[in-house]
Amino acid sequence: MITLLAHFCIRDRQDYHSARVRESYGVLCGGVGIGLNLLLFVGKLIAGLLSDSIAVTADALNNLSDAGSSLILLVGFKMSGQKPDTGHPFGHGRMEYLSGFLVAVAILLMGMELIRSSVSKIFHPSQPLYSAVAVGILIASIGIKWYMYFYNRSIGRKIGSAAMAAAATDSLSDMASTFIVLVSVIAERFTGLPLDGYGGVVVGLFILYAGFRAAQDTVNPLLGQPPEPEFIEKIRQIVMQYEEIQGIHDLVVHNYGPGRTMISLHAEVSDQGKLLELHEVIDSAEKELARQLSCEAVIHLDPVCTQDVRTNSLKAMACQCLEEIDGRLSLHDFRIVEKKDCVNLLFDIVIPFEFPMTDEQVVEKLVSRIEEEREGCVPVVHVDHG
């Protein structure tokens, strides 16, 4: 159904990097989610009333909250598609993350309320009435939720949406929880054991877990998570295709929402090159990044000494000393300043996060090793983190 509706409603529907197309998919999936969840709410509410089951009724209320979550998702996508303005010069893309977070909060609140009601049912049990209609509605609900999980996951992956991934996770947990309710209703019918309240507790735990996962997926981009390694590698491939660029460092990816990415980096070029020609190369690299990755790119031109034998020799020595400490360490921006009685070695080193040594310990060990290797060399080290 989603594919058919997208065919008629979304122009250029396969251009998943387009902000307009992403917004259209979000609104479409949110609208379909509202309709299907309201349908499930009505069906399960009828089933709950027919069977007098707290677990079935709670599952119906869960679908009502899902309808609200779909509405939040729809509004979030609509707002994230707004153009930049004076108050938000980088656009409103993070509204998608906020909408996903609100969905997660709604899931968590519903899970807690469901557990509270189910625990009360455990201590004050009542025998539900078995209803074939209720069982049929629950089975149909599982099939519908499976479809919702499938299209939310599929579209979410295509457009790279954390909010839709949260909606898919919610649908999967709903499917599992409805299955548990179905099993408890049938088991209670044939065993006579008061399983209704216990089934509700299990459903509530499933919902809490889904809410936690959904919150995690939407909060991390807001706090600032690292880009995917494949994205970083793609940036390197694009920039390093220019033979004048000898290396890159200080790469930073700023995420202002899906499809609104800014990239900044330093590109190393020979200090023997002509400035205007190198500037043209850097401009070309920025435009190519924008074309292939749909981003804004700023590249700092960083000249490095390539022809001076003494500089290259001292750099090789510093690299060897760094390698002896740990192969994960690297350096860049190496240059020397000759003094009357010594030579200063100025460079930056890159230390990975969660490295077993502190920055101070690494610098102290490196300085000591260089001074042992070459008398008269004074390292001046600045620490970066990858």
N, C-alpha and C positions, 0 to 999 in steps of 0.2 A: 504493500500500500504506500509506504513512504517513497519508494522508488518511482511509482506511478505518479504520485502527487508532485514529486520533485521534477519529473519530466515536464509537467504542465505548468508548474508554478515558479521554477527557478531557472532563470536564464544563465547560460554558461555554468551549468550545475556541476561540472567536473573541475572547475577552477577553484580548488579547495583553499588556495592561499588568498583569494580575494576576500576582503572584509565584507563586501556586500553579499557574496555567496555564503559565507560563514553565518552571517546574521540571518539570512533566509532559511538556512538549514536549522538554525537554533529555534527560530520562530515556528517553523513547520513541525519539528519534533516536539516542541513544547505544546503546541496546539493539539496535536494528536494525543500526546500524553494526558492532557487535561480531559479530553473526551473519553479515552479508554479507562482512566482511573475513576471518573464519575460513574461510568457504566459498571465497573467492578464494585464500587461502593454501594450502589443501589442493589446489585445482585447479592452481595454478601450480607448486606443489612437484612434483606428478605430472608436469606438462609439462616442468619443468626436469630431472627425472630421466630422462624419456624422451628428451629432446633433448641431455642433457649440456651445457646452456647456462648459463654463469655469469650472463648477463643475465636470463634467465627465472627462475633460482633466486633471484637478488637481488631481482627484482620480487616474488617470493613472500614473501621475508622482509620486504619493505617493507609488504606487506599484513598480515603478522603484527604489525608495529609499529603499523599503523593500527588493528588490533583493540585493542591496548593503549591507543592514543590515544582510541578511542571509550569504553573503560572509564574512563579519566581524565575524559573529558567527562561521562559519566553520573554519576560520583561527585562531580564538581565542581558540577553542577547540583543534585544531592541535598543537598550540604552548603550551597550558597548559599541554599537555601530554608529553612534553619533560622531560627527566630525569634530576635530580639535577646535577649541575656542580659547579666548584669552585666559580663562580660569584653568583650563586643562590643555595646555599646548601639545601634549603628547597623546591626546585622544582620551577615550573613555573605555579602553579595552579591558582594564582590570575590573570593570563592572561584572564581567563574565565570571571572574573568580569569586567576587562577592556574592553573586547570585548562587553559585555552587556552594559557597559556605553556608548561606541561609538555608539551602536545601538540606545540608548536613545537620544543621542545628534542629530543623524541624524533625528530621529522622530520629535524632537523639531524644528529643522531648517526647515523641510518640513512643519510643521504646521504653523510656522510664515510666510513663503513664500506664502502658500495657503491663509491665511487670508488677506495678502496684496493684492494679485491678486483678491480675491473675493470682497474686499471693493472697489477696482477700478471698478469692474464690476457693483457694486450697483450704483455708481455715473455715470457710462457710460454704461447703459444697452443695450443689443441687444437681439433680439428675437431668441432663439435657435430653430432649426428645429427638430420636433418630428421624431424619427426613431424607428420602432419596433425592428430593429436589435440591436440598442443601448440598448433598454430596456431588450432584451433577454440576452445580454452580461452582463449587470449589475446584473441580477437575477442569472446568472451562477456564477458570481464573488462572490456573497454572499455565495453561496453553497461551493465554493472552500475555501474561507476564514474561513468558519465554520470548515471545515475539518482541515485546518492548525492550527486553534486555538485548536482543539481537540487533535491533535497528539503532538503539542508543550507542551500543559499543561500536558498531560498524561506522556510523556517521561520526561519532566522537573521534575515532582513530583517523578518519579521512581528513577532518578539519583540525585535528589536534586540540580538542576541547576537554579540559579537566572537568568542567561543569557537566558535560554530557557523559563523561566517564563516571562521575558520581551518580548520575541518574541511572546508568547501566548497572552499577553496583547495587543501587537501591532495588532495581527490578529483580536482580538475581536473588537478593536476600528475601524479597517478597515471595518469590517463587518457592524458595526453600521453606519459608515460614508457613505459607499456605499448605504446602505438602505435609508439614508436621501437624497442622490443624486437622487436615483431612484424615491422617492416620489416627490422631487422638479421637476424633469423632467416631470413626469406624470401630476402633479398638474398644472404646467405652460402650458402644452398642452391643458388642458380643461378649465382653468380659464383665461389664457392670462396675468396673473400677472407676473412681473419680479422677479421670485423667484430664478433664477439661482445663482446670487451673494450671496443671503442670505443662500442658501443651501451650497455654498462653505465655508462661514464663519462658519457655524455650523460644517461642516466636519473638518475645521481647528482647532476649539476648541476641538473637540473629539481627534484629533491627538496630540494637546498640552497636554491634560490631560493624554493620554496614555504615552507620552514621559516623563512626570513628574513622573508618577508611576514607569515606567521602570528604570529611573535614581535613584529613591529612593531605589529600590530593589537591585541595583548593587553597589551604593555608600556605603550603610550601612555596607556590609561586608568588604569593603576596609577600612573604618574608624575604624571598630572594634565593632561589635554588640555582645550582649550576646548570648550564645548558647540557644537552645530551652530547656525549663524546663524538657521535657521528656528525653533529652540527659543527663542532670545533674542527674536526678533520676536514669538513667541507670548506670551511673558511680558509684553512691552511692551503688546501689544494688550489683554491681560486687565486689567492694572493701569490703563492709561490710559483705560479705558472709564468710569471714575468721574470725573465732571466736577470734583470737588474736588481731584483730583490733577493737578498742572500739569506734572510731569516726574519722571523717575526717574534715579538715578545710583548708583554704587558697587554695581552688580549683580554678585553672585558666585554661581556654581553649584557646589555640592559634590556629587561623585558617589561614593556608597558602594556602587556596584554597580547593575546594571540594576534599575529599579523602586524604587531607594532614593536619591532625589535630594533635596537640601536647597537652598533658594534664600534668599538674603538680599539686600536692596536698600534704598535710601533713596528715599522718596517725598516729593516737594516739594509742600507745601500752603501756602495763604495764612496769614500770621501774623495775619490779621484773623478767621479762623474760630474757632468754638467748639471747645474742646479735646475735650469728650466726643463731639460729633458727628463730628469728624475721626477720633477713635479708632475709632468705629463703622465709618466708611468703610474704614479700614485693616484692621480685622478682617474685613470683608466681602471685601476684595481677597485677603487671605491664604487665606480659605476657598475662594474661587473658583479660585485657583491650585492648591490642593490637589485640588479636585474635577476640574479639567480636565487637570492634568498629573501627577496621582498623586505628589505631592511634599509635603514639609514646607516651609512658607514663613514667613519672618520679615521684616517690613517695618518699618523705622525711620521714624517720622514726622519730617519735616524742614521746619520752618516757614521760609518765605522772605518777604522784604519785597516787597509788590506795590503798595502805595499811595503810598509816599514818592517824590516826584518827583525829589529829588536822588539818592537811591539808584539809581533806575531809569536816570537820566541817566549816572551814573558806570559802571553796569554795561554799558550800551550802548557807552560809550566803550571799556571794557576788552575787550568782545567784538570790537569793530572792530579794535583793536590786535592781538588774537590772530588774527583772520582774516587780517590783512596778513602775518603770519608764515607761516601755513599753514592752509588750510581744514579740515584734518583735526583741528585742535586745538579743544577746547571747554572751557568753564568751568562751575562750579556752586558752590552754597553761598556766593553773593556777599553780603557785608554790609559796612557801613562803621562806623568808630568815630571820632567827632569828637574832635580834640585841640585844644589852644590855638593851636598854630602850624601844624597840618597835619591831614589826614584820612587815616586808615589804610584801605586797601581790602583786605579779607580774602576770599580765595576759593581754590578748588581748580581746577587745570587738569588735563585728561585728555590724556596723550600716548600715542599708539599704540606698541606694541612695534615694534622695528626702525625707529624713526623716524631720519631721517638726522642729526639733531642730538641732542646729549646733553641730559639734563634741565637741567643747569646752563646750557648755552648758550641753551636756550629761555627759561628764567626770566630770565637776564640781558638778553636781547634784549627780552622783554616789559616788564620793569621800566623799561628805558631808554626804550622807546617810550611808555609811560604817563606817565612823568615829563616827557617832552618835550611830550606832549599837554596835560597838566593840571599846572600848577605847584602845589605844596603837597600832592600826592597821593603817599602812600607805599604801594606794593603789598606785601602780605604773602602770598606765594604758596606753596601746598602742591601737590605733584605727585602725581597718581594715574596709573595705567596701566589702559587699557581691558581 
